Amino acid sequence: MPTKAKYDEFEIQRFFGCREYKVKLGKNDQGQYFLLNFFHISERDQLQKLQNIQNIEHPAILKIVQIRNEGIYTKKNNIQLSRSCVIYEYPTGGELYEYLFQTGKFHEAQARVYFKQLVEGLISIHKLGLYHGELTTEVIYFSDAKTIKIGELGLNQIRKKKYTFETPTWNKENNNYEQSKDIFALGMILFILMVGKPPFSNTEKTNPNFSGLQSASQAIWKQLKMIYTNVAFTDEFMDLIEGMLTASPKNRMSLSEVYNHPWTQIQSEFTEEMVREFNSKQKKIEQFLIKANLTRELKQGQMIISNNKSTLQTGLGLFRSENEATKQSEVIQEIQQIDNKALKSISPDLMRSDSYLINLDPNQIMKLIKTKLDAKDFNLKIEKEQNEFSLIISSDLKTNIKMEIFQVETQENTFCVLNFTKQKGDFFDYIETIKRFHQLIDNIQQELSNDSQRKEKTV
């Protein structure tokens, strides 16, 4: 029995991006990585439509390497299925959605660099009379810190998906303007790049932000400025967003107008500081992958929590019934009721995307955190010390978080895990606070590394 699933010569490594789109990361016999997007053989004929775009060459478009009309997908249990597959180049920088979800928005200059690339890529698509149809943060990828790419081009003709913001009323005016829908979607992406979340969830007339942008934009922008005080809502930016997010395609900006707009044309060079910012964000994404690997390494995902007087041992990995979520919830409640000062060991099941993994002694970590936390650069401070391995931390963003140190043990290594729980404040302010805390830990690790190197040189 194979340890991993396979598709012809590709060994399946993991899901990549949104599971809904069935994209997986595959490694061939030469050790090269590719993205694999699978479809049932019943849809094979429709894949021929992708031939029109397979040869598109543009630095902002994820290249289709091959369209495989038929191949053998071998599951872990050796069951074999016939599958069609579109094989894409592998964007080593990862998925835009993960960066936004786990590390928050980008600075204005950096967002502009990425946005301009996306506009250029979309222009090359529209020039051929084509459209994307699924332009969201889930199908946009990074090759590296400086290069962003539009992925999964052409698959909308097979999946027949709609944009999440589409509503019946909006569609009455927009259904025959597929390219203009892409421009609307691009406006949503620009707002998310700058703010960290979309301006509205759908285009219902009752949606205050959407309807407000159409008829009372000054009031909406005033409200947004009060909510997102750290976003550069310039006149040029607001004008561009309004021009792209119109209800009617007849009033919407063209791609040429978007590209030549004053906000887009502001000179923004990619600086070394931007590269460092991107690398910091990428590190958080990599930590998420480490967690997935840890989950596979641990035997049955067992969780052991030790206290001075008793030990609670529960195998979360053994729960496979319909009541799994309820059982896990009960276990978590039990954990929270234990008021111990000893270091806890947890299963990765309880680790989240905002956790921080670190291979240092937990006592040393806590000591350094207490020493460094009040650094003005991060606007963080300790509100309360709950026990030896737990703190309540606040920030100037009016949010409080609980930080706890746990440990995860594998056969080879022991990792310390910093878990966070929002206790007060807005979710996106919480994410921004976590981001600052991650940066603080990055600095601590860098200082330790520098100290170690100096000692080695001395010796």
N, C-alpha and C positions, 0 to 999 in steps of 0.2 A: 504494500500500500504506500503510495507516494506521500511524502510529508507536506507537499504543497500541490495545489491544483496546477494544471498545465493547459496551454493552448498551442497545439502543434509544437514548435521549438521553444516556445516561451514558458518560463516558469513564473507563475503568478505570485507576486510579492505581497500585495495588499490592495485594498480599495484606494482610489485616488480621487480626492475631492468629494463631490456630492454622490452618495450611494444611489440616488434615484436615477442617475444617468448611466449606471453600470460601467463606469470607467475604472480600469484596474491598471496597476503598474506591472509590466512584464519584463523579464530579463531573458535575453536569448542565450544561445550556447557560447557566444563570444563575450558574454558579460555586459552587453549593451542594454540600456533601459529604453522602453517605449511605453506610450500610453495605449491601452487597448480598449476600444469601445464596442461592446458586443450587441448583436441583434439576432433574432430568430431567423431561421432560413426562410420562413414565410414572408419576411420583409426583404429578401435578397434582391428581388428585382428593383426595388426602390433604391437600393444602394447604387445602382447605375447612375442615378442623378448626381452622385458625388463626383463622377468622372469630370464634370464641368469645372470643378474647383480644385481638383487634385494637384494641378500644376501651377496654382497661384503661388508666386514667390514674393513675399513681402516680410520685412523684419518684424512687423507687428502682428503677423498671422501665424498661428501654430501650423506647421507644415504637415500635410498628410503624406506619410511615407508609402503606404500601400493600402489598397482596398481589397480585402480578402473575402471573396464571395462565399467560400466554404472552408471550414477548418474543424478540427476535432478538439473539443473542450473536455478535458479529463478532470473530473472532480476528485476530491481527496479520497473518496470511497471507491475510486476507480470506475464510476459510472461515466460513460462517454456520451457526449451530445454534439450534434452538428450546429455550428454557430457561424454567422457572418460577423466580420470584424473590420472596423476602420482602425488602422495603426497610425498613430501620430508620433512625432518627435517628442522626446521627454523634456519638459520644461523644468530644469533643475532647481529653479528658485521657488517652485511651489505655487499654490493657488491664492489668488487675491482675497477670496472670501476668508481663508484662514488667517491671513494677516490682519484683516479688518476685525474679525470676530475675537481673535486672541490678543491683539496688541493695539487696536484702535485706529483712528484716522491717521492720515499723512499730513505733513506740513504743506502749506500752500504751494511753495516752489516745487516740491517733490510731486505733489498731486498734479500740477500743471504739466510737468515733464511727461508723466504717465498718460495724462488725458490727451495731450497732443499726439502721442504715438497711437493711441486708440482711434483718434479721429482720422489719422493718416491711413491706418489699416482699414477702417470702415469705408473710406473714400475709394480705396482700391477694389473693395468688394462691390460697392454700388456702381462703379464705372462699368462693371461687367453685366449690369442689369440684375445682379443677385442681391440678396438680403440675408441677414443672419437669423433673426426671428427668435433668438434665445439669449440675447446679450445681457448677461447678469454677471455679478462678481464671481459666481461659481464656475463660469466658463472662461475666465480671464486668468492668465498665468504669467509668472516671471521666469525669464531665462536667467537673469542675474539682477543685481541691484538696479541697473540702469535700463533694462529692457523688459517691456511688458508685451504680452501676446494675446490675441483673440483666438480662442480655441473652439472646437466642435462646430466649425463652420459647415453649413449645409445639412446638418442632421435634423434641423427643424422640419424639413420636408418629409422626413421619415417619422419623427416622433409626434408631429402635429401638436406641439405644446403651445400654450399661450403664455404671454407675459403675465406675471402675478398681478400687475396693476390693472390689467384689462377688465373692464366691466361692460355689460350689454349696452349701456348708454354711450360710453366712450367708443365702443366698437362700431356703432352705427356710422360714425364719421370717419373712423380710422381703418376699417377692414380692407379697403382697397388701396391702402397706402403703406405697404409693408416696409419699404425703405424708411419712411417717415417714422414708423413705429420704432425702428432701430435708433433714430435720433432722439426720440423721447426716452428710450432706455438708456442711451448714453448720458442724457441729462441727469437721470437718476443715479447713475454710477458716479458722475462728477460730484454730485451732492454728497454721496456716501464717502468718497475719497476725502472730501474736505471736512465732513462732520462726523462720520463714523456710523451713521444710520440714515435710512431713506427719509425724504421729506414727508411722505405719506405712504400708506399701505396699499391703497387702490385709488381709482379715479371716480369714485362715487361722488355725485353732486353734494351729498351730505357730508363728505369728508372735509372738515374745516380748512386744512392746509391746502388741499387741491383746489377747492372752490375759491379759497382766499387768494391763491396765486393768480387766479383768472380775473377776479373782480375787486379785490382789496389787498393788493400785494404789499403796500406800505405797512399795513397793520400786521400782516403775517411776518414780514421781515423784522419788524420791531419786536415781536414776540420771540422769534428765533434768536435774535441777538441777545435777549435777556436770558435765554436758556443756555445757549452755547457761547459763553463769553470769550472762549479761547479760539474762536474761528474767525478768519478774516473775511467777514461779509462786506466786501467792497462794493461800490456802485457797479463796477464792471462785472463782478461775479454774479451779483443779483440780476443784472440785466441779461446775462448769458443764460442763467437758469430759467428765468421767465420765458425767454425766447425759445428754449428747447422743450419746456414742459407745458405747452399750450394744449388746451382741450381739442382744438381743431388742427388737423395737419395743414390746412390752408394758411394758417397764421404762424406755423412753426418754422423755425430757421432751417435753412438748407445746410448741408454739411460744409459747403464752401463758406457760408456765412459764419458757421461755428468756428471753422479753422481760422478765418481772418478776423474774428472778433478781438477787440482790444485786450480782453482778459487772456485769451489763448496766446496772443502774440507778445505778451510781456516776456522779456528775455529771462529765462530761467536755466542756468547751467547746473549740471549735476555735480555737486561738490563732494569733497571727501567726508564732510560731516553727514551728508545724505547717505553715503555708502555705509558709514558706521551705524547710522540709524536703521538702515535696512538690515544690516548684519545682525543687529541686536534683535530686531523683530524675527528674523529668520531663526535665530537661536531658540526663541520661544516655540516656534513651530517644530523644530527638531526635537525639543523636549517632549512634545506630544507623541512623536514617533517612538522615542525611548520608552515611554509609558506602555505603548502597545507591545513592544518587545518584552518588557518586564512581565506583562500579563501572561504572555505565552511561556515565559520561563518558569513562573511560579507553579508549584504543584497544586492543582485544583483551586487556585486562587484563595488559599486559606488565610484567614485573618486571625492574628493573635494579639490580644490587648492585655498588657500586664499592668498590675497595680501593686502596691505594697502588700496587700492582703490576699488578692485573688486574681485568677486568670480567666478571662472569657475567651473561649475558642469557638469560632463558628466558621464552617466551610461555605462561604457565599457561592463559591464555584460549583457546589453540588446541587444548588437549587435549580431545577429545570421544569417546575410546574407552572400552572397558570397564575399561582399566587406568589411567583418569584419576587415581584416588585414589593408586595406587601411584606414578605418575609425580610427582604433586605431593609425595608423601612423600619421594621421592628428592631432589627439588629442595630441599625444606626441610632435609634432612640436609646437602646440599652447603652451603647457606647457613650452617648452624650450625658447619660445619667451618672457615669462613673467619674468621680472627682478625684483623680489620681495625679500625682506629680511625676510619675515615672514616664520614661519615653515609651510611646505606643508604637506597635508594629501593625501596619494595615495592609490589606489587599489592594492592588491597583484598581479594583472595582470602585473604590472610594476616592480615587484620584480624579481630578477634573482638569479641563484644558487650561485653567489659569494657575495650576500648581507649578511649583518650581522644584526641579530635581537637582541635588547637589551631592557630591561625593566627599563630604567633610564630616568631621566629628560634630554631632548635634550640640554638645555643650559649647564648642568653639563657635559654631554658627550663632547661637543665641547670644553669647558674650559679645561678638562683633556687631550683631544687629543692635543690641542695646547701646553700644558705644557710638555707632555710626548713624543711627536712625534720625537723630535730630539735626542732621546736616541740612542747611538751608536750601541747598540745591534741589532737594526733592520735596520740600514742604510736607514732610511727614513727622509725626510725633507719637510717642507712646501715651495713650490715655490711661491704660490700666494693665498691670501685670497680673494675669489670672493664676498662673502657676509656673513651674520651672520651664515649661516648653510651650507657653501660650501667652499671647499679647493681644490687647485691643489697640489698634492703630487708627489714627485720624489724619485727615488731610485738609488743605484749604478748600477742597471741593465739597465740603459739607457731607462727607461720607465716613462711616466707621467700618472697619473690617476686623475680623478676628483672624489672627495668624497663628497656626499651630504647627509644630514640628513632629513629623512621624518618621518611621523608617520602613523601608521595603527591602527584604532580604531575598537574594537569589543564591544559587549554588556557588556562584563565583564572586558576587559583590554584595555590598550593603550600601543602599542609597538612602540619603535623608530627603524627605519630601516636605516642602512648605505648602500647606493647604490654607486656603483663604475662604472666609464666609462673610458675605455682605450682611451687616447688621443695621446699617442706616444709610440712606441716600439713594440717588438715582443709579440705575444699573451701569450706564455709560460712564458716570463719574467713578463708579467702583472699578470699572475696567481701566480707566486712566490712572487710578491710584495704584492698582496692581502693577501696571506698567512701570510706574515710578519705583515701586518696591523691587521689581525685577532688575531695574537699572542699578539700584543700590546694591543688590547682591552681586551683580556683574562687577561693580567697582570693587567690592570686597574681595571677590575671587581674583581680580586682576592684581590688587595690592598684595595678596598672599603669594601669587605667582611671582611677582617682582621681588618680593622678599626672599623667596626660595632661590631665585636665580642669583641674587646678590650673595647669598650665603655660599652657593656652589662656587662662585668666582673667588670668594675669600679663601675657601678651602683649597 
